[in-house]
Amino acid sequence: MNLRKHLLWLLPLALAACTSPPKITQAPPAPVEPPKVVIAPPPPQPQPEITSNATSAMAYRRDGAEHLYGRNQNRIYRGKMPPLLQAVGVTRVSIDYLGRIQAIEWMRAPSHVPAVMAEIERTIRAAAPFPAPVHMGGHVAYVDTWLWDKSGRFQLDTLTEGQLDRR
């Protein structure tokens, strides 16, 4: 009898296993839209603050000198320089497409007055950015001569007013 009770209990389970599952009707899936591709414009390229129309390093030299004079008006020696200068130095300044200084090289260093050398370099760096060399492939290296007076004022050879005779 015990077996019969167990079989009766298993009968509904066996019958349920033999029947097919109920059909469930679902709506067809909604069409999937492809993801929208948004192409962002490239970030704006930095633009130079000021530009130079020079087409050669020699022509740029004037723009560089005028720029330095404009940034150091109170330090320019007015008139002819005295016959004996504290220092004469020659620099080569490399400028990139935005007018940023890439390098300052000494072609002729006034090494007997290191403080003047440091001040000339500081003066050049403080004047940045320089006019951008837009007509020279985005880069220029120009050379100028610094005429330095013991007063701390200077002239650049490009814009010099000359020098007094030693009489």
Secondary structure, DSSP 8 states (H G I E B T S, - for coil): -HHHHHHHHHHHHHHHHHS-----------------------------SSEE--SSHHHHHHHHHHHHHHH-GGGB--SSB-SS-SEEEEEEEEE-TTS-EEEEEEEE--TT-HHHHHHHHHHHHHT-S--EETTTTT-EEEEEEEEE-TTS-EEEGGG---B----
